[in-house]
Amino acid sequence: MSKRIFLSTIIWLILVNLIIKAIFIFGVDIQVQLRVGQSSYGLYFTLLNLCYIFQIVNDFGLNLLHNTDTAVHGKVRVERWYQILRLKIILALFYSFIVGLVALGLGYGDAWRLLIWLVVNNVLVSLILVFRAGISGTGRYRAEAMISVMDKAFMIVICGFLLFRFADFQMQWFVWAQTASLVITMIIAFLISLKFIDRTPNDIRLTPMYVVFKDTLPYTLATLLMFIYTRSDSILIEKLMPGGAFNVGIYAAGYRLLDAANMIAYLFSPLLIPMYARLRNDRMETMQLLRLSSGIMICMTGFIGFAGFWWGAPIMTLLYKDVNETWILTFRLLILSNIPIGLMYIFSSYLTAVSELRKQNILFIVSVVISISLNLIMIPAYGTVGAAITALIVQSITTAGLIILGQSHLKEKLDVRRLSMILIYFFILGSSGWILESTTLHWMFAIVIFMFVAVFAGFLFKLMQWESFRQLIIKREEVMLAENEDAG
């Protein structure tokens, strides 16, 4: 595979996600919230996060196991494929029961009509992710990228029509549109994934199911803990604040933009895990990959985080029209979390690829305790702003811990010079953003100037290096060729 093909693959992956998901978030999701109101959307967002927290019961680490297993063997083993599909059916039923039971216990029984469809949608999402895990594990990133945005593309068409045609758009319609989009996407993903299964007759024998559960248990715990400390805040806001659903809607407005900012950072994970798995015995190449990917991530999330912080007011006003200081401050604090979250994807992907999960899970347990404890204090005192402060603190602590664990596993000493460059880089972003925001320039023009400052400073402090990027392309070309040869 030529360098041109690899570069076009990366560009395709980023552009497709940027265009489709940006249109969905700003053209559909935000419009739905404005049309149905904060309370109605807030209830939907709370129930959705409840489903997310227990999604691990539905997944049980099978996606990560399937992705890493496929990357290591260079093919989708039919034995593992059959095991996962059988387990998916059992886990989906158990997941539905658990979510329903917890929802009743928390007092959401009256919203069962909405909850049922959200559960169905999450089951469909989990199936799609398994199919995508096998496809990306074999290095077919173009196909995986297409599937990753397919449901959103269908949502744009369906919801776009409904929003344009009906003035009395209802929250239930949005959820039904998701179901239809996910069913179509699941069928297409299944058909594509069938092409990459190695049907070697000797691989048909299935190992006992308890072996699979044992293999996936560390992945399961890691994902569950991450969902708890990242998704429980909306539930706590709904329960701890007067007019909880309305305030969840305010929090969801800022959190949606954080999710939008994270979508490119998230794309690094399915790319990096197979690469880390292949390079696990090559310390120098792994360090090069870590430095390069973390440098790019720092520049990207640093620009987004500081731009969102300094120009939070005009951004929120443009998107949601009638906003107050609470909306703006909540968003400004949440968007800063994009920086530690981006780095989390880099180092968590490495630790996952090398099966270093025990220490990672201990760190996540600490994060859960800190998150819930702080939210119980901060939300009653400061509302959605308190939840945003908690999110920023917890994400920063977790990412710092992951970096330490990654460096320790690689037996790499602290690079004081690089750390100093990163801190100076953040200082430049913070101060230049403050200066530009204080001028009379139109805020959109100021953000464009700020972007050039961020890129220039990134190269100046060698967080982004063209030579390293070129070498990574060559190395990834060799890895992908190896994967294709193994698959063939």
C-alpha positions as CSV (number, residue, x, y, z in Angstrom):
1,M,0.0,0.0,0.0
2,S,1.4,3.4,-1.0
3,K,1.9,6.3,1.2
4,R,-0.7,8.2,-0.8
5,I,-3.3,5.5,-0.1
6,F,-2.6,5.5,3.6
7,L,-2.8,9.3,3.8
8,S,-6.0,9.4,1.9
9,T,-7.4,6.8,4.3
10,I,-6.6,9.0,7.3
11,I,-8.0,12.1,5.6
12,W,-11.1,10.2,4.6
13,L,-11.6,9.0,8.2
14,I,-11.4,12.5,9.7
15,L,-13.3,14.3,6.9
16,V,-16.2,11.9,6.9
17,N,-16.6,12.1,10.6
18,L,-16.2,15.9,10.7
19,I,-18.8,16.5,7.9
20,I,-21.5,14.0,8.8
21,K,-21.3,14.2,12.5
22,A,-21.0,18.0,12.5
23,I,-24.1,18.2,10.3
24,F,-26.0,15.8,12.6
25,I,-25.0,17.6,15.8
26,F,-25.6,21.2,14.7
27,G,-28.3,20.6,12.1
28,V,-30.4,17.9,13.8
29,D,-29.5,17.2,17.4
30,I,-29.5,20.9,18.5
31,Q,-32.6,21.7,16.5
32,V,-34.4,18.8,18.2
33,Q,-33.5,20.2,21.6
34,L,-34.7,23.6,20.7
35,R,-37.9,22.3,19.2
36,V,-38.9,19.9,22.1
37,G,-37.7,22.1,25.0
38,Q,-35.1,21.7,27.7
39,S,-37.2,19.5,30.1
40,S,-38.2,17.0,27.4
41,Y,-34.7,16.8,26.0
42,G,-33.3,16.7,29.6
43,L,-35.3,13.6,30.4
44,Y,-34.2,12.0,27.2
45,F,-30.5,12.8,27.9
46,T,-30.8,11.4,31.5
47,L,-32.3,8.2,30.3
48,L,-29.8,7.9,27.5
49,N,-26.9,8.3,30.0
50,L,-28.6,5.6,32.3
51,C,-28.5,3.3,29.3
52,Y,-24.9,4.2,28.6
53,I,-23.8,3.4,32.1
54,F,-25.1,-0.2,31.8
55,Q,-24.2,-0.6,28.2
56,I,-21.2,-2.5,29.4
57,V,-23.6,-5.3,30.5
58,N,-24.6,-5.4,26.8
59,D,-21.0,-5.3,25.6
60,F,-19.1,-7.0,28.4
61,G,-15.8,-6.0,26.8
62,L,-16.4,-8.0,23.6
63,N,-15.7,-5.1,21.3
64,L,-12.2,-4.4,22.7
65,L,-11.5,-8.2,22.9
66,H,-12.6,-8.7,19.3
67,N,-10.6,-5.7,18.1
68,T,-7.3,-6.6,19.8
69,D,-7.7,-10.3,19.0
70,T,-8.3,-9.5,15.3
71,A,-5.3,-7.1,15.2
72,V,-3.0,-9.6,16.8
73,H,-4.0,-12.5,14.5
74,G,-4.5,-10.3,11.4
75,K,-7.9,-11.8,10.7
76,V,-11.4,-12.3,12.2
77,R,-11.3,-15.8,13.6
78,V,-14.6,-17.6,12.9
79,E,-14.4,-19.3,16.3
80,R,-14.4,-16.0,18.2
81,W,-17.0,-14.6,15.8
82,Y,-19.5,-17.3,16.7
83,Q,-18.8,-17.0,20.4
84,I,-19.4,-13.2,20.4
85,L,-22.7,-13.4,18.4
86,R,-24.1,-16.1,20.8
87,L,-23.0,-14.0,23.8
88,K,-24.5,-10.9,22.4
89,I,-28.0,-12.4,22.3
90,I,-27.8,-13.4,26.0
91,L,-26.2,-10.1,27.1
92,A,-28.8,-8.0,25.3
93,L,-31.6,-9.7,27.2
94,F,-29.8,-9.3,30.5
95,Y,-29.0,-5.7,29.7
96,S,-32.6,-4.9,29.0
97,F,-33.7,-6.4,32.3
98,I,-31.0,-4.5,34.3
99,V,-31.8,-1.1,32.8
100,G,-35.5,-1.6,33.3
101,L,-35.0,-2.6,36.9
102,V,-32.7,0.3,37.7
103,A,-35.0,2.8,35.9
104,L,-37.9,1.7,38.0
105,G,-35.8,2.0,41.2
106,L,-34.8,5.5,40.3
107,G,-38.4,6.6,39.6
108,Y,-38.4,6.6,35.8
109,G,-41.3,4.2,35.4
110,D,-43.5,6.8,33.8
111,A,-41.0,7.2,30.9
112,W,-41.0,3.5,30.0
113,R,-42.2,4.1,26.4
114,L,-39.1,6.2,25.7
115,L,-36.8,4.0,27.7
116,I,-37.7,0.8,25.8
117,W,-36.7,2.3,22.5
118,L,-33.5,3.7,24.0
119,V,-32.6,0.2,25.2
120,V,-33.3,-1.3,21.7
121,N,-31.1,1.4,20.2
122,N,-28.3,0.6,22.5
123,V,-28.5,-3.1,21.7
124,L,-28.3,-2.2,18.0
125,V,-25.3,0.1,18.6
126,S,-23.5,-2.7,20.5
127,L,-24.0,-5.0,17.6
128,I,-22.7,-2.4,15.1
129,L,-19.6,-1.8,17.2
130,V,-18.8,-5.5,17.2
131,F,-19.0,-5.6,13.4
132,R,-16.8,-2.4,13.2
133,A,-14.3,-3.9,15.7
134,G,-13.6,-6.8,13.4
135,I,-13.4,-4.6,10.3
136,S,-11.0,-2.1,11.9
137,G,-8.9,-4.9,13.4
138,T,-8.1,-6.1,9.9
139,G,-7.0,-2.6,8.9
140,R,-10.0,-1.8,6.7
141,Y,-10.4,1.7,7.9
142,R,-12.2,3.1,4.9
143,A,-15.1,0.6,5.4
144,E,-15.0,1.1,9.2
145,A,-15.1,4.9,8.7
146,M,-18.1,4.6,6.4
147,I,-20.0,2.5,8.9
148,S,-19.1,4.8,11.8
149,V,-21.1,7.6,10.3
150,M,-23.8,5.7,8.4
151,D,-26.5,5.9,11.1
152,K,-25.9,9.6,11.5
153,A,-26.3,10.1,7.7
154,F,-29.6,8.3,7.8
155,M,-30.6,10.3,10.8
156,I,-29.9,13.6,8.9
157,V,-32.2,12.5,6.1
158,I,-35.1,11.2,8.3
159,C,-35.0,13.8,11.1
160,G,-34.3,16.6,8.6
161,F,-37.5,15.7,6.8
162,L,-39.5,15.4,10.1
163,L,-38.2,18.7,11.4
164,F,-38.9,20.5,8.2
165,R,-42.4,18.9,7.7
166,F,-43.8,19.0,11.2
167,A,-43.8,22.0,13.6
168,D,-44.9,19.8,16.5
169,F,-41.9,17.6,16.4
170,Q,-41.8,15.2,19.4
171,M,-38.9,13.6,21.3
172,Q,-40.3,10.1,20.6
173,W,-39.9,10.7,16.8
174,F,-36.2,11.4,17.3
175,V,-35.7,8.1,19.1
176,W,-37.7,6.2,16.5
177,A,-35.6,7.7,13.7
178,Q,-32.5,6.5,15.6
179,T,-34.0,2.9,15.6
180,A,-34.7,2.9,11.9
181,S,-31.2,4.3,11.1
182,L,-29.4,1.8,13.3
183,V,-31.3,-1.2,11.9
184,I,-30.3,-0.2,8.4
185,T,-26.7,0.4,9.5
186,M,-26.5,-2.9,11.4
187,I,-27.6,-4.9,8.3
188,I,-25.0,-3.2,6.1
189,A,-22.2,-3.6,8.7
190,F,-23.0,-7.2,9.1
191,L,-22.8,-7.9,5.4
192,I,-19.5,-6.0,5.1
193,S,-18.0,-7.8,8.1
194,L,-18.8,-11.2,6.6
195,K,-16.1,-10.5,3.9
196,F,-13.3,-10.4,6.5
197,I,-14.0,-13.7,8.4
198,D,-11.5,-16.5,8.0
199,R,-13.6,-19.6,7.7
200,T,-10.8,-22.1,8.3
201,P,-12.5,-25.5,9.1
202,N,-10.2,-26.2,12.1
203,D,-11.3,-22.9,13.7
204,I,-14.9,-23.9,14.0
205,R,-14.5,-25.6,17.4
206,L,-15.8,-23.3,20.1
207,T,-14.1,-22.8,23.5
208,P,-16.3,-22.8,26.6
209,M,-18.2,-19.6,27.1
210,Y,-16.8,-19.0,30.6
211,V,-13.4,-18.7,29.0
212,V,-14.6,-15.8,26.9
213,F,-16.2,-14.1,29.9
214,K,-12.9,-14.5,31.8
215,D,-11.0,-12.9,28.9
216,T,-13.4,-10.0,28.7
217,L,-13.8,-9.3,32.4
218,P,-11.0,-6.7,32.6
219,Y,-12.2,-4.9,29.5
220,T,-15.8,-5.0,31.0
221,L,-14.7,-3.5,34.3
222,A,-12.7,-0.7,32.6
223,T,-15.5,0.3,30.3
224,L,-18.1,0.2,33.1
225,L,-16.0,2.4,35.4
226,M,-15.4,4.9,32.6
227,F,-19.1,5.1,31.9
228,I,-19.9,5.7,35.5
229,Y,-17.5,8.6,36.1
230,T,-18.3,10.2,32.7
231,R,-22.1,9.7,32.4
232,S,-23.5,9.7,36.0
233,D,-23.4,13.5,36.3
234,S,-26.6,14.1,34.4
235,I,-28.5,11.6,36.6
236,L,-27.2,13.3,39.7
237,I,-28.2,16.7,38.3
238,E,-31.7,15.4,37.7
239,K,-32.0,14.0,41.2
240,L,-30.2,16.7,43.2
241,M,-31.5,19.9,41.7
242,P,-35.0,21.5,41.7
243,G,-36.3,21.3,38.1
244,G,-33.8,18.6,37.4
245,A,-34.8,17.7,33.9
246,F,-34.6,21.4,32.8
247,N,-31.1,21.7,34.3
248,V,-30.0,18.5,32.6
249,G,-31.1,20.1,29.4
250,I,-28.7,23.0,30.1
251,Y,-25.9,20.6,30.9
252,A,-26.7,18.5,27.8
253,A,-26.3,21.7,25.7
254,G,-22.7,22.1,26.7
255,Y,-21.9,18.3,26.9
256,R,-23.1,17.9,23.3
257,L,-20.5,20.3,22.1
258,L,-17.9,18.5,24.2
259,D,-18.9,15.2,22.5
260,A,-18.6,16.9,19.2
261,A,-15.1,18.1,20.1
262,N,-14.2,14.6,21.2
263,M,-15.3,12.9,18.0
264,I,-11.9,13.4,16.3
265,A,-10.0,12.4,19.4
266,Y,-12.0,9.2,19.6
267,L,-11.0,8.3,16.1
268,F,-7.4,7.8,17.3
269,S,-8.5,4.9,19.5
270,P,-9.4,2.3,16.8
271,L,-6.4,3.4,14.8
272,L,-3.9,3.2,17.7
273,I,-5.0,0.0,19.4
274,P,-4.1,-2.3,16.4
275,M,-0.8,-0.3,15.9
276,Y,0.1,-0.6,19.6
277,A,-0.7,-4.3,19.5
278,R,1.6,-4.9,16.5
279,L,4.4,-2.8,18.0
280,R,4.1,-4.1,21.6
281,N,7.6,-5.7,21.4
282,D,9.2,-2.7,19.8
283,R,9.7,-0.1,22.6
284,M,11.3,2.6,20.5
285,E,8.7,2.5,17.8
286,T,6.0,2.5,20.5
287,M,7.5,5.6,22.1
288,Q,7.7,7.4,18.8
289,L,4.0,6.6,18.2
290,L,3.1,7.8,21.7
291,R,5.0,11.1,21.3
292,L,3.7,11.8,17.9
293,S,0.0,11.0,18.6
294,S,0.1,12.8,22.0
295,G,1.7,15.8,20.4
296,I,-1.0,16.0,17.7
297,M,-3.7,15.5,20.3
298,I,-2.3,18.2,22.6
299,C,-2.4,20.7,19.7
300,M,-5.8,19.7,18.5
301,T,-7.6,19.6,21.9
302,G,-5.6,22.6,23.1
303,F,-7.0,24.7,20.3
304,I,-10.5,23.4,20.7
305,G,-10.5,23.7,24.5
306,F,-9.1,27.2,24.8
307,A,-11.1,28.5,21.8
308,G,-14.3,27.2,23.4
309,F,-13.3,28.7,26.8
310,W,-12.6,32.2,25.5
311,W,-15.4,32.4,22.9
312,G,-18.0,30.3,24.8
313,A,-20.5,33.2,25.0
314,P,-20.8,33.8,21.2
315,I,-20.7,30.1,20.4
316,M,-23.6,29.3,22.8
317,T,-25.6,32.3,21.8
318,L,-25.2,31.4,18.1
319,L,-26.4,27.8,18.7
320,Y,-29.0,28.2,21.4
321,K,-30.1,31.9,21.1
322,D,-31.6,32.5,24.5
323,V,-28.8,31.6,27.0
324,N,-27.6,33.0,30.3
325,E,-24.3,33.0,32.2
326,T,-25.0,29.5,33.6
327,W,-25.2,28.0,30.1
328,I,-22.0,29.7,29.1
329,L,-19.9,29.0,32.1
330,T,-21.0,25.3,32.1
331,F,-19.9,25.0,28.5
332,R,-16.6,26.9,29.0
333,L,-15.6,24.5,31.8
334,L,-16.8,21.4,30.0
335,I,-15.0,22.2,26.8
336,L,-11.7,22.4,28.7
337,S,-12.2,18.7,29.6
338,N,-11.5,18.0,25.9
339,I,-7.8,18.3,26.6
340,P,-7.4,15.6,29.2
341,I,-10.0,13.4,27.4
342,G,-8.0,13.5,24.2
343,L,-4.9,12.4,25.9
344,M,-6.8,9.7,27.7
345,Y,-7.6,8.1,24.4
346,I,-3.9,8.0,23.5
347,F,-2.6,6.4,26.7
348,S,-5.7,4.3,27.5
349,S,-5.4,2.8,24.0
350,Y,-1.8,1.8,24.7
351,L,-2.5,0.3,28.1
352,T,-5.5,-1.6,26.6
353,A,-3.5,-2.9,23.6
354,V,-0.8,-4.3,25.9
355,S,-3.4,-5.8,28.3
356,E,-2.3,-3.6,31.2
357,L,-5.8,-3.4,32.7
358,R,-5.5,-4.1,36.4
359,K,-3.7,-0.9,37.3
360,Q,-5.9,1.0,34.8
361,N,-9.0,-0.3,36.5
362,I,-7.8,0.7,40.0
363,L,-7.3,4.2,38.6
364,F,-10.8,4.2,37.2
365,I,-12.2,3.1,40.6
366,V,-10.5,6.1,42.2
367,S,-12.0,8.3,39.5
368,V,-15.5,7.0,40.1
369,V,-15.2,7.7,43.9
370,I,-13.9,11.2,43.3
371,S,-16.5,12.0,40.6
372,I,-19.5,10.9,42.7
373,S,-18.2,12.4,45.9
374,L,-17.4,15.8,44.3
375,N,-20.7,15.8,42.4
376,L,-22.7,15.2,45.6
377,I,-21.0,18.3,47.0
378,M,-20.8,20.6,43.9
379,I,-24.1,20.0,42.2
380,P,-26.3,21.1,45.2
381,A,-24.0,24.1,45.7
382,Y,-23.2,25.2,42.2
383,G,-25.7,23.3,39.9
384,T,-24.5,22.5,36.4
385,V,-21.4,24.6,36.8
386,G,-20.4,22.4,39.8
387,A,-20.9,19.3,37.6
388,A,-18.7,20.8,34.9
389,I,-16.0,21.7,37.4
390,T,-16.1,18.1,38.7
391,A,-15.8,16.7,35.2
392,L,-12.8,18.8,34.5
393,I,-11.1,17.8,37.7
394,V,-11.8,14.1,37.4
395,Q,-10.8,13.9,33.7
396,S,-7.5,15.7,34.5
397,I,-6.7,13.4,37.4
398,T,-7.6,10.3,35.4
399,T,-5.5,11.3,32.4
400,A,-2.5,12.2,34.6
401,G,-2.7,8.7,36.1
402,L,-2.9,7.0,32.7
403,I,0.2,8.9,31.5
404,I,2.1,7.8,34.6
405,L,1.0,4.2,34.1
406,G,2.0,4.3,30.4
407,Q,5.4,5.8,31.1
408,S,6.0,3.2,33.9
409,H,5.1,0.3,31.7
410,L,7.5,1.5,29.0
411,K,10.1,2.2,31.7
412,E,10.4,5.7,30.4
413,K,11.6,8.5,32.7
414,L,9.9,11.9,32.9
415,D,10.9,14.0,30.0
416,V,11.2,17.4,31.8
417,R,12.1,19.3,28.6
418,R,9.0,18.0,26.7
419,L,6.8,18.7,29.8
420,S,8.1,22.3,29.9
421,M,7.4,22.7,26.2
422,I,3.8,21.5,26.7
423,L,3.2,23.9,29.7
424,I,4.7,26.8,27.7
425,Y,2.4,25.8,24.7
426,F,-0.7,25.9,27.0
427,F,0.4,29.3,28.4
428,I,0.7,30.7,24.9
429,L,-2.7,29.4,24.0
430,G,-4.3,30.8,27.1
431,S,-2.6,34.2,26.8
432,S,-3.1,34.6,23.0
433,G,-6.8,33.6,23.4
434,W,-7.3,36.2,26.2
435,I,-5.6,38.9,24.0
436,L,-7.6,38.1,20.9
437,E,-10.9,37.9,22.8
438,S,-10.2,41.3,24.3
439,T,-9.9,43.0,20.9
440,T,-12.7,44.4,18.7
441,L,-12.2,41.6,16.1
442,H,-15.3,39.6,15.1
443,W,-15.1,36.4,17.2
444,M,-15.1,34.1,14.2
445,F,-12.1,35.9,12.7
446,A,-10.4,35.9,16.0
447,I,-10.8,32.1,16.3
448,V,-9.2,31.7,12.8
449,I,-6.2,33.8,13.9
450,F,-6.1,31.7,17.2
451,M,-6.0,28.5,15.1
452,F,-2.9,29.7,13.2
453,V,-1.2,30.6,16.5
454,A,-2.0,27.1,17.9
455,V,-0.6,25.4,14.8
456,F,2.5,27.6,14.5
457,A,3.3,27.1,18.3
458,G,2.7,23.4,17.9
459,F,5.5,23.1,15.3
460,L,7.7,25.7,17.1
461,F,7.7,23.6,20.2
462,K,8.0,20.3,18.2
463,L,4.7,18.9,19.4
464,M,4.0,18.3,15.8
465,Q,6.9,17.2,13.6
466,W,6.6,16.5,9.9
467,E,9.5,14.1,9.8
468,S,8.1,12.0,12.6
469,F,4.7,12.0,10.8
470,R,6.4,10.9,7.6
471,Q,8.2,8.1,9.4
472,L,4.9,7.0,11.0
473,I,3.3,6.8,7.6
474,I,6.1,4.5,6.4
475,K,5.8,2.4,9.5
476,R,2.0,2.2,9.3
477,E,2.3,1.2,5.7
478,E,4.5,-1.8,6.7
479,V,2.0,-2.7,9.5
480,M,-1.0,-2.6,7.2
481,L,0.8,-4.6,4.6
482,A,1.5,-7.2,7.2
483,E,-2.1,-7.3,8.3
484,N,-3.3,-7.7,4.7
485,E,-0.8,-10.5,4.1
486,D,-2.0,-12.3,7.3
487,A,-5.6,-11.8,6.3
488,G,-4.9,-13.1,2.8
